C-alpha cells in the first residue's frame, strides 16, 4: 500500500492532533479556485483561498476568503488598521511565506502574520484551504483553523 504524501501543513496538524481530511487533485497552474471546488465536488463558498497583502506601513496581512469572492481592499485596510493595503507581487510570495502561488496556506507560513478569515467560514462545519502545496487541499473545521492560525473573523470581501 502506498503511503499518502503529507505536506508540512498536514504534519503540523497531525503534530497538534487537529482533525482534518486531506484531498488531492491533479494540479494545473491555470486552475481557478472555482475549478478546484468543482473537482472536489464542493460548493465554492466552502473553498477558501489565502491572499497575502502589504499595508502602507509595510506590514504584511493574510486574508482567507471564499475562492469565488474578491478581497475588498478598503475593508481589508480597515480591519488591519492600515490606510491602505495592496496585494504582494507573486514573486514575493515564496520568500515571504514559504509557499508558491496556488499552494499558499494560512497554516505554517515562515512567519505568523495578522490573519483575517471571511465571516462566512463560520457558516460551515468544514471548509477547504490549501494544504501548502499545489494539488493538495485540507478540509478542516473553521474553529480549528481560526484557533491555529490566530485568525480574526471579518467581512473583507466585495
C-alpha positions as CSV (number, residue, x, y, z in Angstrom):
1,X,0.0,0.0,0.0
2,X,1.4,3.4,-1.0
3,X,1.8,5.8,1.9
4,X,-0.2,9.1,1.5
5,X,2.0,12.0,0.7
6,X,2.0,14.6,3.5
7,X,2.6,18.3,3.3
8,X,4.1,20.3,6.0
9,X,0.6,21.7,6.8
10,X,-0.6,18.1,7.3
11,X,2.4,17.2,9.5
12,X,1.8,20.3,11.6
13,X,-1.9,19.4,12.1
14,X,-1.0,15.8,12.9
15,X,1.5,17.0,15.5
16,X,-1.1,19.2,17.2
17,X,-3.7,16.4,16.9
18,X,-6.1,18.6,14.9
19,X,-8.6,16.7,12.9
20,X,-8.6,17.3,9.1
21,X,-9.2,15.4,5.9
22,X,-6.8,15.7,3.0
23,X,-7.9,16.0,-0.6
24,X,-5.6,15.6,-3.6
25,X,-6.2,16.6,-7.2
26,X,-4.1,16.7,-10.4
27,X,-2.8,20.3,-10.4
28,X,-2.8,22.6,-13.3
29,X,-1.2,26.0,-12.9
30,X,-4.1,27.7,-14.7
31,X,-6.8,26.3,-12.4
32,X,-9.1,28.8,-10.7
33,X,-10.4,28.3,-7.2
34,X,-13.8,27.6,-8.6
35,X,-12.4,24.8,-10.8
36,X,-10.8,23.3,-7.7
37,X,-14.1,23.4,-5.9
38,X,-15.7,21.6,-8.8
39,X,-13.0,18.9,-8.8
40,X,-13.6,18.5,-5.0
41,X,-17.3,18.3,-5.6
42,X,-17.8,21.2,-3.2
43,X,-19.7,24.5,-3.0
44,X,-17.2,27.2,-3.9
45,X,-18.4,29.1,-0.9
46,X,-16.8,26.5,1.3
47,X,-13.4,26.5,-0.5
48,X,-11.2,29.3,0.6
49,X,-8.1,30.9,-0.9
50,X,-5.2,32.6,1.0
51,X,-4.2,36.1,-0.1
52,X,-1.2,38.0,1.2
53,X,-1.1,41.8,1.3
54,X,1.1,44.6,2.4
55,X,-0.1,47.7,4.2
56,X,1.0,51.2,3.8
57,X,3.0,50.7,7.0
58,X,4.9,47.9,5.1
59,X,3.4,45.3,7.5
60,X,2.0,42.1,5.9
61,X,-1.5,40.7,6.3
62,X,-3.1,37.4,5.3
63,X,-6.7,37.2,4.2
64,X,-8.6,33.9,3.8
65,X,-11.7,34.3,1.6
66,X,-14.0,32.1,-0.5
67,X,-12.5,31.3,-3.9
68,X,-15.4,32.9,-5.7
69,X,-15.1,36.2,-3.8
70,X,-12.9,39.2,-4.3
71,X,-10.9,40.8,-1.5
72,X,-12.2,44.3,-0.8
73,X,-9.0,46.3,-0.3
74,X,-10.8,49.1,1.6
75,X,-12.4,46.7,4.1
76,X,-9.0,44.8,4.4
77,X,-7.3,48.1,5.2
78,X,-10.0,48.9,7.7
79,X,-9.8,45.6,9.7
80,X,-6.0,45.7,9.6
81,X,-5.8,49.3,10.9
82,X,-4.0,50.5,7.7
83,X,-4.6,53.5,5.5
84,X,-4.4,51.1,2.5
85,X,-3.3,47.5,1.6
86,X,-2.3,46.0,-1.7
87,X,-1.6,42.5,-2.9
88,X,2.0,41.5,-2.8
89,X,3.8,40.6,-6.1
90,X,3.7,36.9,-6.9
91,X,7.5,36.6,-6.9
92,X,7.5,37.9,-3.2
93,X,5.2,35.1,-2.0
94,X,7.7,32.2,-1.7
95,X,10.5,34.1,0.1
96,X,7.9,35.7,2.4
97,X,5.7,32.7,3.3
98,X,7.4,29.6,2.1
99,X,4.6,28.9,-0.2
100,X,4.1,29.2,-4.0
101,X,1.2,30.8,-5.8
102,X,-1.7,28.3,-5.8
103,X,-0.3,26.4,-2.8
104,X,-0.4,29.2,-0.1
105,X,-1.9,28.1,3.2
106,X,-2.8,30.2,6.2
107,X,-1.2,27.4,8.3
108,X,2.6,27.1,8.7
109,X,3.9,30.2,7.0
110,X,7.6,31.0,7.6
111,X,6.3,33.8,9.9
112,X,3.0,34.4,11.5
113,X,1.2,37.5,10.1
114,X,-2.0,39.0,11.2
115,X,-4.6,36.8,9.6
116,X,-8.3,37.5,8.8
117,X,-10.8,35.0,7.6
118,X,-14.1,36.0,6.0
119,X,-17.1,35.7,8.3
120,X,-18.9,33.2,6.1
121,X,-16.4,30.5,7.2
122,X,-18.4,30.2,10.4
123,X,-21.5,29.1,8.4
124,X,-20.0,25.7,7.7
125,X,-19.0,22.6,9.7
126,X,-15.9,22.3,7.5
127,X,-14.1,24.4,5.0
128,X,-11.3,23.8,2.5
129,X,-7.9,25.6,2.3
130,X,-4.7,24.8,0.6
131,X,-2.6,22.2,2.3
132,X,0.6,24.2,1.4
133,X,1.3,22.6,-1.9
134,X,-0.4,22.9,-5.3
135,X,-2.7,19.9,-5.8
136,X,-3.4,19.5,-2.1
137,X,-6.3,20.8,0.0
138,X,-7.4,20.1,3.6
139,X,-10.9,20.0,4.9
140,X,-10.9,21.5,8.4
141,X,-13.4,22.8,11.0
142,X,-13.3,26.6,10.7
143,X,-12.9,26.9,14.5
144,X,-9.8,24.8,14.4
145,X,-8.3,26.9,11.6
146,X,-9.3,30.2,13.3
147,X,-7.6,29.0,16.5
148,X,-4.5,27.6,14.9
149,X,-3.8,30.5,12.5
150,X,-4.9,33.1,15.0
151,X,-7.5,34.4,12.6
152,X,-9.7,37.4,13.2
153,X,-13.2,36.9,11.7
154,X,-14.3,39.8,9.5
155,X,-16.3,40.9,6.4
156,X,-13.4,41.5,3.9
157,X,-15.0,40.8,0.5
158,X,-16.6,42.9,-2.1
